[in-house]
């Protein structure tokens, strides 16, 4: 979080829908790490496993979010597989999500000098127990919260 900022913004984009408790679980995981975070819902109505739609919505939303926003995006048909988990800096915004094309439109919107990606391979920033099927809650949300709380992306 930048010096002087009152509340870091964490924005969420998922294909979870609103009928189940999964979005709430992700928000709780974020607030557990960064209780002062301002949570913003981009959308939770991406079609199930709709990575191209999620990438479009994320890319369209990014320019309208504050420059220091942290965005956690989870449309992840490959959860539990060998796909990588990423944290990406695009300009001054930080994005967290799976390496499955979801972040690609946002990535392509920035020039080479304005973007960098890191693999999420440091378990100390995840929940103590990581489910094979809910990396949104156990990996992506806590990492986004740590970034919002001021942990350097590197």
DSSP file (Angstrom, degrees, kcal/mol; ACC not computed):
  #  RESIDUE AA STRUCTURE BP1 BP2  ACC     N-H-->O    O-->H-N    N-H-->O    O-->H-N    TCO  KAPPA ALPHA  PHI   PSI    X-CA   Y-CA   Z-CA
    1    1 A X              0   0    0      0, 0.0     3,-0.1     0, 0.0     2,-0.1   0.000 360.0 360.0 360.0 136.7    0.0    0.0    0.0
    2    2 A X    >   -     0   0    0      1,-0.1     3,-2.1    66,-0.1    66,-0.0  -0.372 360.0 -89.0 -71.3 149.4    1.4    3.4   -0.9
    3    3 A X  T 3  S+     0   0    0      1,-0.3    -1,-0.1    -2,-0.1     3,-0.1  -0.313 113.4  18.1 -58.9 133.9    2.3    5.7    1.9
    4    4 A X  T 3  S+     0   0    0      1,-0.3    -1,-0.3    -3,-0.1     2,-0.2   0.249  88.1 133.4  89.5 -12.9   -0.6    7.9    3.0
    5    5 A X    <   -     0   0    0     -3,-2.1    -1,-0.3     1,-0.2     3,-0.2  -0.532  44.9-155.1 -71.9 135.8   -3.3    5.6    1.4
    6    6 A X  S    S+     0   0    0      1,-0.3     2,-0.4    -2,-0.2    -1,-0.2   0.955  75.7   9.3 -76.9 -51.4   -6.1    5.0    3.8
    7    7 A X  S    S-     0   0    0     30,-0.0    -1,-0.3    31,-0.0     2,-0.2  -0.987  72.6-133.9-134.1 123.4   -7.4    1.7    2.5
    8    8 A X        -     0   0    0     -2,-0.4    30,-2.9    -3,-0.2     2,-0.5  -0.557  27.3-127.1 -72.6 140.1   -5.8   -0.4   -0.2
    9    9 A X  E     -a   38   0A   0     -2,-0.2    61,-2.3    28,-0.2     2,-0.5  -0.759  23.2-173.8 -91.6 131.4   -8.2   -1.6   -2.8
   10   10 A X  E     -ab  39  70A   0     28,-2.6    30,-2.2    -2,-0.5     2,-0.3  -0.984  10.4-163.9-120.3 117.0   -8.5   -5.3   -3.6
   11   11 A X  E     -ab  40  71A   0     59,-2.7    61,-3.0    -2,-0.5     2,-0.4  -0.795   4.7-150.7-103.1 144.1  -10.8   -6.0   -6.6
   12   12 A X  E     +ab  41  72A   0     28,-2.7    30,-2.9    -2,-0.3    31,-1.2  -0.931  16.6 177.9-121.8 138.3  -12.2   -9.4   -7.3
   13   13 A X  E     +ab  43  73A   0     59,-2.0    61,-3.0    -2,-0.4     2,-0.3  -0.984  22.9 147.7-134.7 122.7  -13.2  -11.1  -10.6
   14   14 A X  E     - b   0  74A   0     29,-2.5    32,-1.5    -2,-0.4    61,-0.2  -0.897  53.1-130.5-144.8 173.6  -14.4  -14.7  -10.6
   15   15 A X  S    S+     0   0    0     59,-1.1    29,-0.1    -2,-0.3    60,-0.1  -0.019  78.2 107.4-109.5  24.9  -16.7  -17.3  -12.2
   16   16 A X        -     0   0    0     58,-0.2     4,-0.3     1,-0.1     3,-0.2   0.730  67.9-147.7 -78.4 -23.1  -18.1  -18.3   -8.8
   17   17 A X        -     0   0    0     27,-2.9     6,-0.3    -3,-0.2    -1,-0.1  -0.188  25.6 -91.0  74.2-178.7  -21.5  -16.7   -9.1
   18   18 A X  S    S+     0   0    0      1,-0.1    -1,-0.2     4,-0.1    27,-0.1   0.418 105.6  80.9-112.4  -1.0  -23.4  -15.3   -6.1
   19   19 A X  S    S+     0   0    0     -3,-0.2     2,-0.2     2,-0.0    -1,-0.1   0.703  89.4  54.8 -81.9 -18.8  -25.4  -18.3   -5.0
   20   20 A X  S    S-     0   0    0     -4,-0.3     3,-0.5    -3,-0.0     4,-0.3  -0.629  87.2-113.4-113.2 170.1  -22.6  -20.1   -3.1
   21   21 A X  S  > S+     0   0    0     -2,-0.2     4,-2.1     1,-0.2     5,-0.2   0.366  85.4 101.7 -84.6   7.0  -20.3  -18.9   -0.2
   22   22 A X  H  > S+     0   0    0      1,-0.2     4,-2.0     2,-0.2    -1,-0.2   0.869  79.7  48.5 -67.4 -39.6  -17.1  -19.0   -2.3
   23   23 A X  H  > S+     0   0    0     -3,-0.5     4,-2.5    -6,-0.3    -1,-0.2   0.926 112.1  51.3 -63.2 -43.1  -16.8  -15.2   -2.9
   24   24 A X  H  > S+     0   0    0     -4,-0.3     4,-2.4     1,-0.2    -2,-0.2   0.873 107.5  52.8 -60.6 -37.7  -17.4  -14.6    0.8
   25   25 A X  H  X S+     0   0    0     -4,-2.1     4,-2.1     2,-0.2    -1,-0.2   0.899 109.4  48.8 -65.3 -40.2  -14.6  -17.1    1.7
   26   26 A X  H  X S+     0   0    0     -4,-2.0     4,-2.0     2,-0.2    -2,-0.2   0.924 111.2  49.8 -64.8 -42.9  -12.2  -15.3   -0.6
   27   27 A X  H  X S+     0   0    0     -4,-2.5     4,-2.7     1,-0.2    -2,-0.2   0.908 110.1  50.7 -62.4 -41.2  -13.1  -11.9    0.9
   28   28 A X  H  X S+     0   0    0     -4,-2.4     4,-1.9     1,-0.2    -1,-0.2   0.896 108.2  52.5 -63.3 -39.6  -12.6  -13.4    4.4
   29   29 A X  H  X S+     0   0    0     -4,-2.1     4,-1.0     2,-0.2    -1,-0.2   0.879 111.4  47.3 -63.7 -37.2   -9.2  -14.7    3.5
   30   30 A X  H >X S+     0   0    0     -4,-2.0     4,-3.0     1,-0.2     3,-0.7   0.944 112.9  47.4 -67.0 -48.1   -8.2  -11.2    2.2
   31   31 A X  H 3< S+     0   0    0     -4,-2.7    -2,-0.2     1,-0.2    -1,-0.2   0.756 102.9  63.7 -68.9 -23.8   -9.5   -9.5    5.3
   32   32 A X  H 3< S+     0   0    0     -4,-1.9     3,-0.3    -5,-0.2    -1,-0.2   0.878 116.2  30.1 -63.6 -37.2   -7.7  -12.0    7.6
   33   33 A X  H << S+     0   0    0     -4,-1.0     2,-0.4    -3,-0.7    -2,-0.2   0.858 137.8  22.9 -88.5 -41.4   -4.4  -10.8    6.2
   34   34 A X    ><  +     0   0    0     -4,-3.0     3,-2.0    -5,-0.1    -1,-0.2  -0.732  65.6 178.2-130.8  80.4   -5.3   -7.1    5.4
   35   35 A X  T 3  S+     0   0    0     -2,-0.4    -1,-0.1     1,-0.3    -4,-0.1   0.666  79.5  57.1 -63.5 -16.3   -8.3   -6.1    7.6
   36   36 A X  T 3  S+     0   0    0      2,-0.1    -1,-0.3    -5,-0.0    -5,-0.1   0.433  78.3 126.5 -93.1   1.6   -8.3   -2.5    6.2
   37   37 A X    <   -     0   0    0     -3,-2.0     2,-0.7   -30,-0.1   -28,-0.2  -0.297  57.8-136.5 -62.4 139.7   -8.7   -3.6    2.6
   38   38 A X  E     -a    9   0A   0    -30,-2.9   -28,-2.6     2,-0.0     2,-0.4  -0.895  23.6-147.4 -93.1 118.2  -11.5   -2.0    0.6
   39   39 A X  E     -a   10   0A   0     -2,-0.7     2,-0.4   -30,-0.2   -28,-0.2  -0.763  16.2-174.0 -96.3 130.4  -13.0   -4.9   -1.4
   40   40 A X  E     -a   11   0A   0    -30,-2.2   -28,-2.7    -2,-0.4     2,-0.7  -0.984  17.1-141.7-125.3 130.6  -14.5   -4.2   -4.8
   41   41 A X  E     +a   12   0A   0     -2,-0.4   -28,-0.2   -30,-0.2     3,-0.1  -0.829  18.8 177.0 -93.2 115.1  -16.4   -6.7   -6.9
   42   42 A X  E    S-     0   0A   0    -30,-2.9     2,-0.3    -2,-0.7   -29,-0.2   0.948  70.5 -44.5 -74.4 -55.7  -15.6   -6.5  -10.6
   43   43 A X  E     -a   13   0A   0    -31,-1.2   -29,-2.5     1,-0.0    -1,-0.3  -0.903  38.1-172.3-171.0 147.0  -17.8   -9.5  -11.4
   44   44 A X  S    S+     0   0    0     -2,-0.3   -27,-2.9   -31,-0.2   -31,-0.1   0.129  78.4  83.1-123.4  14.4  -18.5  -13.0  -10.1
   45   45 A X        +     0   0    0    -29,-0.1   -30,-0.2   -28,-0.1     2,-0.1   0.042  50.1 137.6-110.5  25.1  -20.8  -13.8  -13.1
   46   46 A X  S    S-     0   0    0    -32,-1.5     3,-0.1     1,-0.1   -29,-0.1  -0.501  71.4 -94.2 -61.6 138.8  -18.1  -14.8  -15.6
   47   47 A X    >   -     0   0    0      1,-0.2     3,-2.8     3,-0.1     7,-0.2  -0.281  59.0 -78.8 -56.5 143.5  -19.5  -17.9  -17.3
   48   48 A X  T 3  S-     0   0    0      1,-0.3    -1,-0.2    -3,-0.1     3,-0.1  -0.191 115.3  -5.3 -50.8 126.1  -18.2  -21.1  -15.6
   49   49 A X  T 3  S+     0   0    0      1,-0.2     2,-1.8    -3,-0.1    -1,-0.3   0.695  91.0 150.9  61.3  23.1  -14.6  -21.7  -16.8
   50   50 A X    <>  +     0   0    0     -3,-2.8     4,-2.8     1,-0.2     5,-0.2  -0.497   9.8 164.0 -86.2  70.0  -15.0  -18.8  -19.2
   51   51 A X  H  > S+     0   0    0     -2,-1.8     4,-2.7     1,-0.2     5,-0.2   0.899  73.0  50.7 -57.4 -46.1  -11.3  -17.8  -19.4
   52   52 A X  H  > S+     0   0    0     -3,-0.2     4,-2.1     2,-0.2    -1,-0.2   0.919 113.1  46.1 -61.0 -41.4  -11.7  -15.7  -22.6
   53   53 A X  H  > S+     0   0    0      2,-0.2     4,-2.6     1,-0.2     5,-0.2   0.928 113.3  49.6 -64.9 -44.0  -14.7  -13.8  -21.1
   54   54 A X  H  X S+     0   0    0     -4,-2.8     4,-2.5     1,-0.2    -2,-0.2   0.898 109.9  51.2 -60.8 -41.0  -12.9  -13.3  -17.8
   55   55 A X  H  X S+     0   0    0     -4,-2.7     4,-2.5    -5,-0.2    -1,-0.2   0.896 110.6  49.5 -63.8 -39.9   -9.8  -11.9  -19.7
   56   56 A X  H  X S+     0   0    0     -4,-2.1     4,-2.5    -5,-0.2    -2,-0.2   0.949 112.9  45.7 -63.0 -49.0  -12.1   -9.5  -21.6
   57   57 A X  H  X S+     0   0    0     -4,-2.6     4,-1.8     1,-0.2    -2,-0.2   0.886 114.1  49.1 -63.6 -39.3  -13.8   -8.2  -18.4
   58   58 A X  H  X S+     0   0    0     -4,-2.5     4,-2.2    -5,-0.2    -1,-0.2   0.941 112.4  47.2 -64.8 -47.4  -10.5   -7.9  -16.6
   59   59 A X  H  X S+     0   0    0     -4,-2.5     4,-0.6     1,-0.2    -2,-0.2   0.879 113.4  48.7 -61.7 -38.7   -8.9   -6.0  -19.5
   60   60 A X  H  < S+     0   0    0     -4,-2.5    -1,-0.2    -5,-0.2    -2,-0.2   0.824 115.3  44.5 -70.4 -31.3  -11.9   -3.7  -19.8
   61   61 A X  H >< S+     0   0    0     -4,-1.8     3,-2.0    -5,-0.2     4,-0.4   0.808  93.3  79.6 -82.1 -32.0  -11.9   -3.0  -16.1
   62   62 A X  H >< S+     0   0    0     -4,-2.2     3,-1.7     1,-0.3    -1,-0.2   0.848  88.9  52.1 -52.1 -47.0   -8.3   -2.4  -15.5
   63   63 A X  T 3< S+     0   0    0     -4,-0.6    -1,-0.3     1,-0.3    -2,-0.1   0.698 108.1  54.8 -65.3 -14.7   -8.0    1.2  -16.7
   64   64 A X  T <  S+     0   0    0     -3,-2.0     2,-0.3    -4,-0.2    -1,-0.3   0.385  91.3  87.8-100.0   2.9  -10.9    2.2  -14.5
   65   65 A X  S <  S-     0   0    0     -3,-1.7    28,-0.0    -4,-0.4     4,-0.0  -0.712  93.5 -87.4 -97.4 153.0   -9.3    0.9  -11.3
   66   66 A X    >   -     0   0    0     -2,-0.3     3,-1.9     1,-0.1    -1,-0.1  -0.193  39.7-112.4 -56.9 151.7   -7.1    3.1   -9.1
   67   67 A X  T 3  S+     0   0    0      1,-0.3    -1,-0.1    26,-0.1    -2,-0.0   0.768 116.3  46.0 -59.6 -26.8   -3.4    2.9  -10.1
   68   68 A X  T 3  S+     0   0    0     25,-0.1    -1,-0.3     2,-0.1   -59,-0.2   0.169  85.5 132.5-103.2  19.3   -2.4    1.2   -6.9
   69   69 A X    <   -     0   0    0     -3,-1.9    25,-2.1   -61,-0.1     2,-0.5  -0.313  48.4-143.8 -68.5 151.5   -5.2   -1.4   -7.0
   70   70 A X  E     -bc  10  94A   0    -61,-2.3   -59,-2.7    23,-0.2     2,-0.5  -0.980  17.6-162.8-112.3 129.2   -4.6   -5.1   -6.4
   71   71 A X  E     -bc  11  95A   0     23,-3.2    25,-2.6    -2,-0.5     2,-0.6  -0.954   9.0-164.5-118.4 128.3   -6.8   -7.4   -8.5
   72   72 A X  E     -bc  12  96A   0    -61,-3.0   -59,-2.0    -2,-0.5     2,-0.5  -0.962  12.3-174.5-112.0 120.7   -7.4  -11.0   -7.8
   73   73 A X  E     -bc  13  97A   0     23,-2.8    25,-0.5    -2,-0.6     2,-0.4  -0.961   5.4-179.6-120.4 125.6   -8.9  -12.9  -10.8
   74   74 A X  E     +b   14   0A   0    -61,-3.0   -59,-1.1    -2,-0.5     2,-0.3  -0.865  28.1 134.7-134.5  99.8  -10.0  -16.5  -10.5
   75   75 A X        +     0   0    0     -2,-0.4     2,-0.4   -61,-0.2    27,-0.2  -0.881  34.0 163.5-132.7 100.8  -11.4  -18.3  -13.5
   76   76 A X    >   +     0   0    0     -2,-0.3     3,-1.8     1,-0.1    59,-0.1  -0.630  26.5 162.8-136.7  72.0   -9.5  -21.5  -13.2
   77   77 A X  T 3  S+     0   0    0     -2,-0.4    -1,-0.1     1,-0.3   -29,-0.0   0.707  84.5  59.2 -62.7 -16.1  -10.5  -24.7  -14.9
   78   78 A X  T >  S+     0   0    0     -3,-0.1     3,-2.4     3,-0.1     5,-0.4   0.229  71.3 143.1 -96.8  14.5   -7.0  -26.0  -14.3
   79   79 A X  T <  S+     0   0    0     -3,-1.8     3,-0.1     1,-0.3    53,-0.1  -0.290  71.6  23.7 -56.2 136.6   -7.1  -25.7  -10.5
   80   80 A X  T 3  S+     0   0    0      1,-0.3    -1,-0.3     3,-0.1     2,-0.1   0.409 106.6 100.1  86.9  -2.2   -5.2  -28.6   -9.0
   81   81 A X  S <  S-     0   0    0     -3,-2.4    -1,-0.3     3,-0.0    -3,-0.1  -0.319  94.2 -86.6-102.0-170.2   -3.1  -29.1  -12.2
   82   82 A X  S    S+     0   0    0     -2,-0.1    -3,-0.1    -3,-0.1    -4,-0.0   0.401  81.3 128.1 -80.9   3.8    0.5  -28.1  -13.0
   83   83 A X        -     0   0    0     -5,-0.4    -3,-0.1     1,-0.1     2,-0.1  -0.299  62.4-112.8 -60.7 146.7   -0.6  -24.6  -14.2
   84   84 A X        -     0   0    0     15,-0.4    15,-2.8    14,-0.0     2,-0.4  -0.415  14.5-133.6 -81.2 156.0    1.3  -21.9  -12.5
   85   85 A X  E     -D   98   0A   0     13,-0.2    35,-3.1    35,-0.2     2,-0.3  -0.918  32.7-162.8-104.4 136.9    0.0  -19.3  -10.1
   86   86 A X  E     -DE  97 119A   0     11,-3.1    11,-2.1    -2,-0.4     2,-0.4  -0.875  28.4-160.9-127.0 151.8    1.1  -15.7  -10.9
   87   87 A X  E     -DE  96 118A   0     31,-2.5    31,-2.8    -2,-0.3     2,-0.4  -0.997  27.8-170.3-120.6 131.4    1.4  -12.2   -9.5
   88   88 A X  E     -DE  95 117A   0      7,-3.2     7,-3.1    -2,-0.4     2,-0.6  -0.968  19.3-149.8-128.5 134.7    1.8   -9.6  -12.2
   89   89 A X  E     +DE  94 116A   0     27,-2.9    27,-1.9    -2,-0.4     2,-0.5  -0.932  16.4 178.9-101.5 123.6    2.7   -6.0  -12.2
   90   90 A X  E >  S-DE  93 115A   0      3,-2.5     3,-1.9    -2,-0.6     2,-0.4  -0.937  70.1 -46.6-123.8 105.3    1.1   -4.0  -15.0
   91   91 A X  T 3  S-     0   0    0     23,-3.9    25,-0.0    -2,-0.5   -24,-0.0  -0.604 121.5 -30.6  64.7-123.8    2.0   -0.4  -14.7
   92   92 A X  T 3  S+     0   0    0     -2,-0.4    -1,-0.3    -3,-0.1     2,-0.2   0.440 120.0  97.5-102.7  -1.4    1.4    0.3  -11.0
   93   93 A X  E <   - D   0  90A   0     -3,-1.9    -3,-2.5   -25,-0.1     2,-0.4  -0.594  62.9-145.0 -88.2 150.5   -1.4   -2.2  -10.6
   94   94 A X  E     -cD  70  89A   0    -25,-2.1   -23,-3.2    -2,-0.2     2,-0.4  -0.956  13.5-168.7-117.0 132.8   -0.9   -5.7   -9.3
   95   95 A X  E     -cD  71  88A   0     -7,-3.1    -7,-3.2    -2,-0.4     2,-0.4  -0.945   3.1-166.9-122.4 142.8   -2.8   -8.7  -10.5
   96   96 A X  E     +cD  72  87A   0    -25,-2.6   -23,-2.8    -2,-0.4     2,-0.3  -0.995  33.9 100.6-129.5 132.2   -3.0  -12.2   -9.0
   97   97 A X  E     -cD  73  86A   0    -11,-2.1   -11,-3.1    -2,-0.4   -23,-0.2  -0.985  65.0 -48.3 175.2-176.6   -4.4  -15.3  -10.7
   98   98 A X  E     - D   0  85A   0    -25,-0.5     2,-1.6    -2,-0.3     5,-0.5  -0.401  45.3-119.6 -77.5 152.8   -3.7  -18.5  -12.7
   99   99 A X  S    S+     0   0    0    -15,-2.8   -15,-0.4     1,-0.2    -1,-0.1  -0.608  80.8 108.0 -88.5  74.1   -1.4  -18.7  -15.7
  100  100 A X  S    S-     0   0    0     -2,-1.6    -1,-0.2   -17,-0.1   -23,-0.1   0.202 102.6 -80.5-136.0  13.8   -4.2  -19.8  -18.0
  101  101 A X  S >> S+     0   0    0     -3,-0.3     3,-1.0   -46,-0.0     4,-0.5   0.234 101.0 112.7 102.9 -12.9   -4.8  -16.8  -20.3
  102  102 A X  T 34 S+     0   0    0     -4,-0.3     4,-0.3     1,-0.3     3,-0.3   0.860  84.8  38.4 -61.5 -36.8   -7.0  -14.9  -17.8
  103  103 A X  T 3> S+     0   0    0     -5,-0.5     4,-2.5     1,-0.2    -1,-0.3   0.448  92.4  95.5 -91.4  -0.7   -4.4  -12.2  -17.3
  104  104 A X  H <> S+     0   0    0     -3,-1.0     4,-2.8     1,-0.2     5,-0.2   0.867  79.5  50.6 -66.3 -40.7   -3.3  -12.1  -20.9
  105  105 A X  H  X S+     0   0    0     -4,-0.5     4,-0.9    -3,-0.3    -1,-0.2   0.926 114.8  44.8 -64.4 -42.7   -5.5   -9.2  -22.2
  106  106 A X  H >4 S+     0   0    0     -4,-0.3     3,-0.5     2,-0.2     4,-0.5   0.915 113.3  51.9 -64.4 -42.4   -4.4   -7.0  -19.3
  107  107 A X  H >< S+     0   0    0     -4,-2.5     3,-1.2     1,-0.2    -2,-0.2   0.917 109.1  49.4 -58.8 -46.2   -0.7   -8.1  -19.9
  108  108 A X  H 3< S+     0   0    0     -4,-2.8    -1,-0.2     1,-0.2    -2,-0.2   0.677  98.7  68.5 -70.7 -17.5   -0.9   -7.2  -23.6
  109  109 A X  T << S+     0   0    0     -4,-0.9     2,-0.3    -3,-0.5    -1,-0.2   0.658  95.0  66.4 -76.0 -14.5   -2.3   -3.8  -22.8
  110  110 A X  S <  S-     0   0    0     -3,-1.2     5,-0.1    -4,-0.5     2,-0.1  -0.775  88.0-111.2-108.4 151.7    1.0   -2.7  -21.3
  111  111 A X    >   -     0   0    0     -2,-0.3     3,-2.2     1,-0.1     4,-0.2  -0.339  38.6 -99.6 -73.3 161.7    4.3   -2.1  -22.9
  112  112 A X  G >  S+     0   0    0      1,-0.3     3,-0.9     2,-0.2    -1,-0.1   0.813 123.3  52.0 -53.9 -35.4    7.2   -4.5  -22.2
  113  113 A X  G 3  S+     0   0    0      1,-0.2    -1,-0.3     3,-0.0    -2,-0.0   0.569 106.1  56.5 -78.7  -7.0    8.8   -2.1  -19.7
  114  114 A X  G <  S+     0   0    0     -3,-2.2   -23,-3.9   -24,-0.0     2,-0.4   0.292 101.8  60.2-106.0   8.7    5.5   -1.7  -17.8
  115  115 A X  E <   +E   90   0A   0     -3,-0.9     2,-0.3    -4,-0.2   -25,-0.2  -0.992  47.2 164.8-143.0 144.8    4.9   -5.4  -17.0
  116  116 A X  E     -E   89   0A   0    -27,-1.9   -27,-2.9    -2,-0.4     2,-0.4  -0.973  18.5-149.1-154.5 145.7    6.6   -8.2  -15.1
  117  117 A X  E     -E   88   0A   0     -2,-0.3     2,-0.4   -29,-0.2   -29,-0.2  -0.916   7.1-168.1-122.4 146.7    5.3  -11.5  -13.8
  118  118 A X  E     -E   87   0A   0    -31,-2.8   -31,-2.5    -2,-0.4     2,-0.3  -0.991  23.3-124.2-130.8 138.7    6.3  -13.6  -10.8
  119  119 A X  E     -E   86   0A   0     -2,-0.4     2,-1.4   -33,-0.2   -33,-0.3  -0.660  25.6-124.3 -79.7 136.8    5.4  -17.2  -10.1
  120  120 A X        +     0   0    0    -35,-3.1   -35,-0.2    -2,-0.3    -1,-0.1  -0.671  59.7 137.1 -82.7  94.0    3.7  -17.7   -6.7
  121  121 A X        +     0   0    0     -2,-1.4     2,-0.7     1,-0.1    -1,-0.2   0.181  36.5  96.2-125.8  15.9    6.1  -20.2   -5.2
  122  122 A X    >   -     0   0    0      1,-0.1     3,-2.0    -3,-0.1     4,-0.1  -0.844  51.6-168.8-113.5  95.7    6.4  -18.9   -1.6
  123  123 A X  G >  S+     0   0    0     -2,-0.7     3,-1.8     1,-0.3    -1,-0.1   0.623  75.0  80.2 -60.6 -16.7    4.0  -20.8    0.5
  124  124 A X  G 3  S+     0   0    0      1,-0.3    -1,-0.3     4,-0.0     4,-0.1   0.665  92.5  53.1 -67.1 -12.3    4.5  -18.4    3.5
  125  125 A X  G <  S+     0   0    0     -3,-2.0    -1,-0.3     2,-0.1    21,-0.2   0.345 100.9  76.6-100.8   4.9    2.1  -16.0    1.8
  126  126 A X  S <  S-     0   0    0     -3,-1.8    13,-0.2     1,-0.2    12,-0.1  -0.508  97.3 -80.1-102.2 174.2   -0.6  -18.7    1.3
  127  127 A X        -     0   0    0     11,-2.6    -1,-0.2    -2,-0.2    -2,-0.1  -0.406  46.1-110.3 -68.0 155.8   -3.1  -20.1    3.8
  128  128 A X  S    S+     0   0    0      1,-0.2     2,-0.5    -2,-0.1    -1,-0.1   0.880 108.2  40.7 -58.9 -40.5   -1.6  -22.8    6.1
  129  129 A X  S    S-     0   0    0      2,-0.0     2,-0.6     0, 0.0    -1,-0.2  -0.951  76.8-159.3-113.0 126.0   -3.7  -25.5    4.4
  130  130 A X        -     0   0    0     -2,-0.5     5,-0.1    -4,-0.1     2,-0.1  -0.916  10.2-142.6-110.5 118.3   -4.1  -25.3    0.6
  131  131 A X        -     0   0    0     -2,-0.6     3,-0.2     3,-0.3   -51,-0.1  -0.405  14.3-131.3 -71.0 150.1   -7.0  -27.2   -0.9
  132  132 A X  S    S+     0   0    0      1,-0.2     3,-0.2    -2,-0.1    -1,-0.1   0.668 106.7  35.9 -72.1 -16.8   -6.5  -28.9   -4.3
  133  133 A X  S    S+     0   0    0      1,-0.1    -1,-0.2   -53,-0.1     3,-0.1   0.395 110.7  55.5-121.4   2.3   -9.7  -27.3   -5.6
  134  134 A X     >  +     0   0    0     -3,-0.2     4,-2.1     1,-0.1     3,-0.5  -0.406  46.6 146.0-137.9  62.5   -9.8  -23.8   -4.0
  135  135 A X  H  >> +     0   0    0      1,-0.2     5,-2.6     2,-0.2     4,-2.5   0.735  69.5  71.5 -68.1 -22.1   -6.7  -21.9   -4.8
  136  136 A X  I  4>S+     0   0    0      3,-0.2     5,-2.3     1,-0.2    -1,-0.2   0.936 110.9  28.7 -56.8 -46.9   -8.8  -18.7   -5.0
  137  137 A X  I  45S+     0   0    0     -3,-0.5     5,-0.4     3,-0.2    -2,-0.2   0.869 129.5  39.5 -78.4 -40.2   -9.2  -18.8   -1.2
  138  138 A X  I  <5S+     0   0    0     -4,-2.1   -11,-2.6     3,-0.1    -3,-0.2   0.704 132.8   7.8 -93.3 -21.9   -6.0  -20.5   -0.3
  139  139 A X  I  X5S+     0   0    0     -4,-2.5     4,-2.1   -13,-0.2     5,-0.2   0.677 126.6  42.2-122.0 -60.9   -3.4  -19.0   -2.6
  140  140 A X  I  ><S+     0   0    0     -5,-2.6     4,-2.5     1,-0.2     5,-0.2   0.919 114.2  47.5 -66.0 -47.3   -4.6  -16.1   -4.7
  141  141 A X  H  ><S+     0   0    0     -5,-2.3     4,-2.3    -6,-0.4    -1,-0.2   0.937 114.2  45.9 -63.4 -47.5   -6.7  -14.2   -2.1
  142  142 A X  H  > S+     0   0    0     -5,-0.4     4,-2.4     2,-0.2    -1,-0.2   0.909 113.1  50.3 -63.2 -38.9   -4.0  -14.3    0.6
  143  143 A X  H  X S+     0   0    0     -4,-2.1     4,-2.4     2,-0.2    -1,-0.2   0.940 110.7  49.6 -63.2 -45.0   -1.3  -13.3   -1.8
  144  144 A X  H  X S+     0   0    0     -4,-2.5     4,-2.5     1,-0.2    -1,-0.2   0.902 110.8  51.0 -58.8 -40.8   -3.4  -10.3   -3.0
  145  145 A X  H  X S+     0   0    0     -4,-2.3     4,-1.8     2,-0.2    -1,-0.2   0.899 108.6  50.3 -65.6 -40.8   -4.0   -9.3    0.6
  146  146 A X  H  <>S+     0   0    0     -4,-2.4     5,-2.6   -21,-0.2    -1,-0.2   0.909 111.5  49.1 -63.0 -40.9   -0.2   -9.4    1.4
  147  147 A X  H ><5S+     0   0    0     -4,-2.4     3,-1.5     1,-0.2    -2,-0.2   0.926 111.0  49.4 -63.8 -43.3    0.4   -7.2   -1.7
  148  148 A X  H 3<5S+     0   0    0     -4,-2.5    -1,-0.2     1,-0.3    -2,-0.2   0.813 107.1  57.1 -63.7 -29.2   -2.3   -4.8   -0.6
  149  149 A X  T 3<5S-     0   0    0     -4,-1.8    -1,-0.3    -5,-0.2    -2,-0.2   0.436 130.4 -92.5 -84.1   0.6   -0.7   -4.7    2.9
  150  150 A X  T < 5S+     0   0    0     -3,-1.5     2,-0.2     1,-0.3    -3,-0.2   0.442  73.2 146.8 108.8  -0.7    2.6   -3.6    1.4
  151  151 A X      < -     0   0    0     -5,-2.6    -1,-0.3    -6,-0.2     2,-0.1  -0.520  55.3-111.4 -68.0 133.8    4.6   -6.8    0.8
  152  152 A X        -     0   0    0     -2,-0.2    -1,-0.1     1,-0.1    -5,-0.0  -0.401  15.8-128.8 -67.7 141.0    6.7   -6.3   -2.3
  153  153 A X              0   0    0      1,-0.3    -1,-0.1    -2,-0.1   -66,-0.1   0.802 360.0 360.0 -62.0 -29.9    5.7   -8.3   -5.4
  154  154 A X              0   0    0    -36,-0.0    -1,-0.3     0, 0.0    -2,-0.1   0.514 360.0 360.0 -65.2 360.0    9.3   -9.6   -5.8
